[in-house]
Amino acid sequence: MQLYFIRHGQSANNAGWGDPDYRESPDPELTEIGVQQAKIVADFFEKNQPITKSNDWNIQNQHGFGITHIYASLMERAVHTASYTAGKLDVPFETWDIHESGGIFGRDGDMKLMGLPGKPRSFFESNFPSFKLPDSLDENGWWLERPQETEDECQLRAERIWRDLLTRHSDKDGQPEERVAFVSHGGFFMHLMCAILGLPWKNASNGLRSWFLLNNCSISRIDVNNDHVTICYLNRTDHLPNHLIT
């Protein structure tokens, strides 16, 4: 199995980082730059989707990607980013519980840190009709005003997602290798990498704090073969022009 982790394109919150006058959104949309990034990464995957040399060493995907499944979180910036690649590739496109740490919650005022509903089913059906949704999602939203998710809860979720990913998509005798794309978030990626590598959450050696940095619409690749996990590359951005690396 190959896992490709794509961080969403630049969001309004990303663009407003450091601006004291900007008010963060609980579920920000993509900026114009974010849309450009998402379209470029989609074109990149489409151009390099076919596996051109199946028996050759392909650790940098110089002979193609061969994506077989695309999953996105139910946060707007992730599903919007993923929709462009899903529109280029004829593969299943559905949601999974790979949202950003914290979930959907208020950012200021009386609603600060309070759980909010998230987008309803009609939003996704109207804007992303090919996106497969869970039967449980209705007009009450997907987060359902749950409390803000703690970092410890996010770590447990990442560990569960990793176990479930191996169950769903690990190599099976007589079956072709599956190549899965997650379109998700930077904070969740940190938790997922800790789950994959068995690392303590955010704790490096000598009292330092750890973080796996991802640029918007970067690609990271993790392979699972037999009893080995191989980190092939992290935060790849060579498909983006320099002015769109954010």
PAMARPA-827492 format. One record per residue (C-alpha): residue number from 0; x, y, z. Coordinates in steps of 0.25 Angstrom, whole numbers, plus 5000, padded with zeros to 4 digits. Each point is the difference from the previous one (the first is absolute). Last residue first. Layout:
{NUM; {X; Y; Z}}
...
# end
This chain:
{245; {5010; 5116; 5004}}
{244; {5007; 4995; 4987}}
{243; {4992; 5007; 4989}}
{242; {5011; 5010; 4996}}
{241; {5010; 4989; 4998}}
{240; {4992; 4992; 4990}}
{239; {4994; 4987; 5006}}
{238; {5003; 4986; 4995}}
{237; {5013; 5001; 5008}}
{236; {4993; 5001; 5013}}
{235; {5003; 4987; 5007}}
{234; {4997; 5001; 5015}}
{233; {5005; 4986; 5004}}
{232; {5007; 4989; 4992}}
{231; {5001; 4985; 5000}}
{230; {4997; 4997; 5015}}
{229; {5000; 4985; 4999}}
{228; {4992; 4991; 5010}}
{227; {5004; 4986; 5000}}
{226; {4993; 4987; 5004}}
{225; {4996; 4996; 4986}}
{224; {5001; 5013; 4992}}
{223; {4994; 5012; 5005}}
{222; {5003; 5013; 4993}}
{221; {4999; 5015; 5005}}
{220; {5000; 5011; 4990}}
{219; {4999; 5015; 5002}}
{218; {4994; 5010; 4990}}
{217; {4999; 5015; 5002}}
{216; {4987; 5007; 4997}}
{215; {5003; 5011; 5011}}
{214; {5013; 4998; 5006}}
{213; {5002; 4989; 5011}}
{212; {5009; 5001; 5012}}
{211; {5001; 4987; 5009}}
{210; {5001; 5006; 5014}}
{209; {5008; 4996; 5013}}
{208; {5002; 5007; 5013}}
{207; {5014; 5000; 5007}}
{206; {5003; 4995; 5014}}
{205; {5013; 4993; 4996}}
{204; {4993; 4990; 4990}}
{203; {4987; 5003; 4993}}
{202; {4986; 5001; 5006}}
{201; {4988; 5004; 4991}}
{200; {4992; 4987; 5002}}
{199; {5009; 4989; 5004}}
{198; {5005; 4992; 4988}}
{197; {4995; 4987; 4995}}
{196; {5004; 5002; 4986}}
{195; {4986; 5000; 4994}}
{194; {4993; 5006; 5011}}
{193; {5010; 5011; 5002}}
{192; {4998; 5002; 4985}}
{191; {4985; 5001; 5001}}
{190; {5001; 5010; 5011}}
{189; {5009; 5009; 4992}}
{188; {4991; 4998; 4988}}
{187; {4988; 5004; 5008}}
{186; {5006; 5013; 5003}}
{185; {5003; 5003; 4985}}
{184; {4987; 4996; 4994}}
{183; {4993; 4990; 4991}}
{182; {5000; 4995; 4986}}
{181; {5003; 4985; 5002}}
{180; {5004; 4993; 4987}}
{179; {5001; 4985; 5000}}
{178; {5008; 4991; 4990}}
{177; {4995; 4985; 5001}}
{176; {5010; 4989; 4995}}
{175; {4993; 4991; 4991}}
{174; {4993; 4987; 5006}}
{173; {5005; 4986; 4999}}
{172; {5004; 5000; 5015}}
{171; {4996; 5012; 5007}}
{170; {5008; 5013; 5002}}
{169; {4994; 5009; 5011}}
{168; {4988; 5009; 4996}}
{167; {4988; 4998; 5009}}
{166; {5007; 4994; 5013}}
{165; {5012; 5008; 4999}}
{164; {4992; 5013; 4998}}
{163; {4991; 4996; 5012}}
{162; {5013; 4999; 5009}}
{161; {5005; 5013; 4995}}
{160; {4986; 5006; 5002}}
{159; {5000; 4995; 5014}}
{158; {5013; 5006; 5004}}
{157; {4996; 5013; 4994}}
{156; {4987; 5000; 5008}}
{155; {5008; 4997; 5013}}
{154; {5010; 5012; 4997}}
{153; {4988; 5009; 4997}}
{152; {4994; 4996; 5014}}
{151; {5013; 5004; 5006}}
{150; {5001; 5013; 4993}}
{149; {4986; 5003; 5005}}
{148; {4987; 5001; 4991}}
{147; {4992; 5012; 5002}}
{146; {4986; 4996; 5006}}
{145; {4990; 4994; 4990}}
{144; {4991; 5010; 4993}}
{143; {4995; 4989; 4990}}
{142; {5014; 4999; 4993}}
{141; {4993; 4995; 4987}}
{140; {4989; 5010; 4998}}
{139; {4985; 5000; 5005}}
{138; {4996; 4998; 4985}}
{137; {5004; 4986; 5000}}
{136; {5012; 4991; 5000}}
{135; {4998; 4986; 5006}}
{134; {4999; 4994; 4986}}
{133; {5015; 5003; 4998}}
{132; {5004; 5009; 4988}}
{131; {5006; 4996; 4987}}
{130; {5005; 5012; 4993}}
{129; {4995; 5000; 4985}}
{128; {4990; 5011; 5002}}
{127; {5011; 5010; 5006}}
{126; {4993; 5014; 5001}}
{125; {4985; 4997; 5001}}
{124; {5001; 4986; 5007}}
{123; {5011; 5005; 5009}}
{122; {4992; 5012; 5005}}
{121; {4987; 4992; 5001}}
{120; {5006; 4990; 5010}}
{119; {5002; 5011; 5010}}
{118; {5013; 5008; 5002}}
{117; {5006; 5000; 5015}}
{116; {4991; 5000; 5012}}
{115; {5008; 5009; 5010}}
{114; {5007; 4996; 5013}}
{113; {5003; 5011; 5009}}
{112; {5015; 5005; 5001}}
{111; {4996; 5015; 4999}}
{110; {4985; 5001; 4997}}
{109; {4998; 5012; 5009}}
{108; {5011; 5008; 4993}}
{107; {5011; 4992; 4992}}
{106; {5004; 4988; 4993}}
{105; {4988; 4991; 5000}}
{104; {5001; 4985; 4998}}
{103; {5001; 4990; 4989}}
{102; {5009; 4989; 5002}}
{101; {5012; 5001; 5010}}
{100; {5011; 4993; 4992}}
{99; {4997; 5001; 4985}}
{98; {4991; 4990; 4993}}
{97; {5004; 4986; 4996}}
{96; {4987; 4993; 5004}}
{95; {4998; 4995; 4985}}
{94; {4993; 5006; 4988}}
{93; {4999; 4994; 4987}}
{92; {5005; 5000; 4986}}
{91; {5001; 4987; 4992}}
{90; {5010; 5000; 4988}}
{89; {4998; 5006; 4986}}
{88; {5011; 5011; 5001}}
{87; {4998; 5014; 4996}}
{86; {4988; 5004; 5007}}
{85; {5005; 4993; 5013}}
{84; {5013; 5009; 4999}}
{83; {4991; 5013; 4999}}
{82; {4991; 4995; 5011}}
{81; {5011; 4998; 5010}}
{80; {5003; 5014; 5002}}
{79; {4985; 5003; 5002}}
{78; {4999; 4988; 5010}}
{77; {5012; 5005; 5008}}
{76; {4996; 5015; 5001}}
{75; {4986; 4997; 5003}}
{74; {5002; 4991; 5012}}
{73; {4993; 4987; 4998}}
{72; {5014; 4993; 4999}}
{71; {5005; 4994; 4987}}
{70; {5002; 4986; 4994}}
{69; {5005; 4996; 4986}}
{68; {5002; 4986; 4996}}
{67; {5008; 4992; 4989}}
{66; {5011; 5010; 4997}}
{65; {5009; 4995; 4989}}
{64; {5012; 5009; 5003}}
{63; {5009; 5000; 4988}}
{62; {5014; 4996; 4995}}
{61; {5008; 5011; 5007}}
{60; {4992; 4997; 5012}}
{59; {5011; 5004; 5009}}
{58; {5002; 4985; 5005}}
{57; {4997; 4994; 4987}}
{56; {5010; 4989; 4998}}
{55; {4996; 4993; 4987}}
{54; {4991; 4988; 4999}}
{53; {4987; 5008; 4997}}
{52; {5006; 5010; 4990}}
{51; {4990; 5010; 4995}}
{50; {4991; 5000; 5011}}
{49; {4989; 5010; 4996}}
{48; {4996; 5011; 5009}}
{47; {5011; 5010; 4997}}
{46; {4993; 5010; 4991}}
{45; {4987; 4998; 5009}}
{44; {5008; 5001; 5013}}
{43; {5007; 5013; 4995}}
{42; {4987; 5006; 4995}}
{41; {4993; 4998; 5013}}
{40; {5012; 5006; 5007}}
{39; {4999; 5012; 4991}}
{38; {4985; 5002; 5002}}
{37; {5002; 4999; 5016}}
{36; {5011; 5010; 5000}}
{35; {4992; 5010; 4991}}
{34; {4988; 4998; 5009}}
{33; {5008; 5003; 5012}}
{32; {5006; 5012; 4994}}
{31; {4985; 5005; 4998}}
{30; {4998; 4997; 5014}}
{29; {4994; 4987; 5005}}
{28; {4989; 5000; 5010}}
{27; {5001; 5001; 5015}}
{26; {4992; 4991; 5010}}
{25; {5000; 5006; 5013}}
{24; {5004; 5014; 4994}}
{23; {5011; 5008; 5006}}
{22; {4998; 5015; 5002}}
{21; {5011; 5008; 4993}}
{20; {5004; 5014; 5006}}
{19; {5012; 4995; 5007}}
{18; {5006; 4994; 4987}}
{17; {5010; 4989; 5004}}
{16; {4993; 4989; 4992}}
{15; {4989; 5006; 4991}}
{14; {5005; 4992; 4988}}
{13; {5000; 4987; 5008}}
{12; {4986; 5003; 5006}}
{11; {4994; 5003; 4986}}
{10; {5006; 4987; 4995}}
{9; {5012; 4996; 4992}}
{8; {4998; 4987; 4993}}
{7; {4997; 4987; 5008}}
{6; {5012; 4991; 5004}}
{5; {5002; 4988; 4992}}
{4; {5004; 4987; 5006}}
{3; {5003; 4989; 4991}}
{2; {4999; 4986; 5006}}
{1; {5006; 4988; 4992}}
{0; {4996; 4986; 5003}}
# end
